[in-house]
Structures are given as C-alpha cells and as structure tokens.
C-alpha cells in the first residue's frame, strides 16, 4: 500500500515556514481527500494543511508549537494503489543529497533485458520501426563502412518490430572483425551491386534440351568454325528480331521495345565477368560474326575492352557449359529481362520413334532466366523453342 | 554539517559582498526581513548599507540595477518570484541585454529568479522563464540543479561582466542538501554528466535533473542504464557535452519543467538533430509541462508537469524503438 506524504504547502506568497498549532486528526483515522488535518500558523494567519488523498493517517512526524519549512513532510497517509494512480500522485519521497559523486554502475551481470520485438499498442513514432527502417545513425555508419541495405540481410533486429538497432549493427561488425577478412576487388563489388539490383525483380527460369548434332555437323565443314554459344547468340538475335517484346523493358505500365538487337555475351575474367556486345546481331550472318566475336573474347580476357564494346545490349548469352555445368540459373543484368544460358554438350540417349530405339545424340541444356514482370513461362518457352529450332539449321543462321 | 540549496545561495552572496565592495543586493524585503525565502537572512546586519529594500516595482529594480552597473557597481537583484520579473522584462531585455552592444559599457548585473513550481503555488508563482530570457542575445542564463552549483555558479554570475539571469529553483531550496560547499567547480557554460549511462541520454536542467536521476534509478533494475546530463547553464548551452553523450547512447530525451513551445528542450533537440543527425538511432523526444497555465490544485499540478514516473515512462517508450 503506497504511503503519500503530507507536505507543508506554499501557504502564501513569501511564506517560508509555519508553526504547527493543532492536530485535527490522529494516527489511525480514516481521512478524505482535501480534509483539514493540521492547523498551522504563519505570521499572517492560521490555516489548515489538507489531505492529499483518501486513506488512513499512518503517522504524523511533526510536533506541536514547532515550525517547519514549506515543503517539509508533516506525516504520511496510507492509501490504495488505485487511489494514488487516480490522483496522479507520484509515490516516493523527498529528494536526498546532491548527486555529484554518484555514477551509474554498469549492470552487474553484464547483460540487459533486450526490447521485445513486437510492440503492439505502444506509441512508436510512425515509420521508426520494422526491418526496413534504418535510423540516421545506422545509415551514417553504413555509409562510413560502404555498406548497403543488402548487407544487413543477415542481421537479426532487436528493435521495434524487428528493426536493426545501432547496437545490433555494432555487435555484427565486431563479430565480423574477429574473422579473417580480405579485400574484395572493385569488379567483385560492382558485380555484387548489379546482381543485388537485378534480384529486386521477380526472376524465373525455364529450360530446354537442344540437340547439337546439326551444329557439330556444320562445324566439320564450316570455315571459320562458329562456337555453340555464338550460334545460340545468333539464333536468339533472329528470334528477338521476329518478336522483340520478350527483351523489352517494363517501366511502370509501359513496355519499352529495343531499338536494335544488340546481344551481349559473358566472358569470364579473374574475379568477375565481362559482357561485350555484338551489335545488330540480327543483321549479320553467323559466319560474319565469328571474327568480331573472337576479337571481343581476346580483348575481354586481356582486359582491354574499349568502352563502346560494352553496354546498351538487350539480352545476354552465357556459356556455363565451359565450366562443365549441365544446368544453371543465371541472373539477368539489372537493365535486361533475359539471359540465355547454354550448358555443356553431353552424349545423351534420344528416343527415335522411327527406329523404335534410343539413339545417341549430343545434347546441351538451353536455359532462359527472365524478368517475370515482362514475360511469362509461355512466352519464355516459345522463345526457347524458337532458338532451339533455329539452332537445328545452323547453315541458315 | 549539511547545507541546503538556499543556504548555499545565502553563503555565495555573503562571500560576494565580502570580497567585492562593488557588490550590493537589492530586492523586496531583502533587508531586515531577510528576503521572502530568507535568502538574505542576516546579510543586512553583516553588511550594513549593502543589502537594500526596494519598492514593489520590478521595472524600477532592474532600471536601478542597470544604472548602478553603468556607475561601476555590481548589483544582485532578488526577484521574489520569476513570474514577477515580467514587469521588469523591458529593462532586462532591452536595457541590460543590449547595453554593451550599444555603448561598449558592460552591464554586470545578476538577477536572481526563484523559478519552478511547488505544490499549490499556482500560475503566478511557478513559472520557469529560462527559455524566454535565453532567447535574447546578451543575457547569460544559469540553472543550478545542485547545492554546489547554486553556490559556485552564483559566485561566477556576480563575477561575469554580462547580465546574468540566475534561475534558482524554489522546490530545491529546502529539499536539496549537501555536506559542504565546493572549493572548485565546472565553469559556467559547461554541462555536467550527472549520471553515466549507455542506453539513452536524458538532458535536463534545474529541479528536473533530480527527477531525471530518480527515473534513471527506476530504470536501472530493468536493465537500462540511462545517462543524465545536467545542462547547468541554459545559455551558453554546452552543445558539445550533449552531442558527445548522444554519440555514446544514440537516443535522446529532453526534459523541461516549462512549456513545450520554444523551450530549452526544443533548443537542445534542434541542435542535436541539425548538427548530429547521424548520431540518432531513434527520433529525439521531449517531455515538458502541459501547454496550459500552471494549475493551483496540487493534484492538477502533479499531472501538469514531468515527474519521475512520467520521465521513466517516456524513457521506456524511447528505449523500445
């Protein structure tokens, strides 16, 4: 049961103290709020000190005929918690000594009760909560360290509605610094940023095995010899020239159609990927693309690509088969909707309905990773099928 | 031996009168009566002719003080309540504050304002006017929150050549006690870390420092360590100490007994937000009295102003963000 002090009030302007002349109640009495309890005399008049609340007079701490200063405690009233809260009375008592020497001691057990992640019903200021809220301090620190929101994905937030607080962040950084670190190259950081931005879109994948026997047969007689990836690139160019919508860019509610069929291809370089471009790949025959393609590959591998050799392409082809992979799901460049992938060629059994048996063919997987906002599985499948059909007649590409 | 906040103010005045013959005290009933709150008790007897009763005209009191300052004296003017200083407002802000800027003649007056509320003091005996005076260039505004500061900052106020508004808190007069007077002090213009903490910073001044410390004590067993900054002087305001504290904790709650509009709390938050935005891990908060005249009834008065309880609640809200 809380005890509410009876305080000597400010009885008048310039009154500093008053003398107790009469007790109107005794300890143990039940008193009402504002009831007169003690009569005091000042140099101006005799007045009464009233009760702060309803309750039981617990004790009087003053003597008759003694003077006490304004603000002095004259007694205590015992009341209920509800009454104290209802009256807005603040419970403990008079302030003690000056606290100049008192310093907060760190928590004995070193830990602290961390905030509850769900904060229903609390007046949290709008927008200062949730996993996507970055406080100014957090943003400043991230900027200082060269981090982006993607880097925070692995940090659990202990703030309101799961927000990552600065404490969460600093703990994460301290933890990282205990581990071995090496400097990422500029290329690595650039690719990381491009992939992060690309991934903000909904990416889907479809795949189709393609028979490469016609291409290998063509290569036996062709001079110079086109590689499978270039063949796929040319086939993609022809298919997109027939219908360019799959390579469009969706901006708001508009599809921006490409103005020329420029197709890039991936060349692996140390720690990253270059994507030189074959311009107007629909307007030149496969045999005329071989020399420019080989030149671009050399320039890319020796890191000597001129600036106009990259950029401005509408789709990319990547030959992950060179790594021995049969299947992969590449991510399109952030400004493109499509990346066509080609896997390693393998001997595979193919059912020949005419002969009534399995026959060996050279087969590779063609994959298409696409921005699902721009095209659906059907259109993706039709595009892949068209590329596959075109690759069945490499002499016509 | 223990000394109250009020006795420290009396001691500082005695010290000033003793050390500098140019000092005198002027106010209503400060002479034989010893002052409304007994801040000048026995000083008239000890220093004859140096502790003088004034008419009930704050306008005249400050005007006389400015004139005395021009003549080379160093007056200490006792206002009976801060609220009553407003009849002398023109003399303070237009005459005293601007004298040096207009004439190169310094105006070394000290105006002692008993500020702040006590239960039952009502709308004209409770006001805290530090932000009103701080708004004017040319004034120094001091708000001691401890017995030691009441003593040393009053001594420094008398020594400063600019007009000083010395806001002594009435509630602290009899409530705060210390074992002895200090022999050294932080200079005017430096804030004090009253309690070291880690999780948030509460900036307060005057009597609110004591409530903030009590709120911090309430939060400590809950696992929160709250840092409390005692501004000590509202003008000049020690932005550096406040900023360094927010740099440590990332969260700021400003507490003021006065009203919200243009209060000291608003000034501190404006500075921290504009100069230290990247230090804040949560929006800065302030807690002030309700935006109404100060009520008379003690229960309304308690509901009107920040209390230990309401400071702790505001702190918890901020800690949960």
Interface residues (C-beta under 8 A of the other chain):
Chain A: X7 X9 X10 X13 X14 X16 X52 X69 X70 X71 X72 X87 X88 X89 X90 X91 X92 X94 X95 X96 X97 X98 X99 X100 X102 X103 X104 X106 X107 X111 X112 X113 X115 X116 X119 X122 X123 X124 X125 X128 X129 X135 X136 X137 X138 X139 X140 X141 X159 X160 X163 X165 X166 X167
Chain B: X29 X36 X37 X38 X80 X81 X118 X119 X120 X121 X125 X146 X147 X148 X171 X172 X173 X174 X175 X176 X177 X178 X179 X192 X194 X195 X196 X197 X198 X199 X210 X213 X214 X216 X220 X222 X223 X224 X225 X226 X227 X250 X277 X278 X279 X280 X281 X282 X283 X298 X299 X302 X303 X307 X308 X309 X317 X319 X320 X321
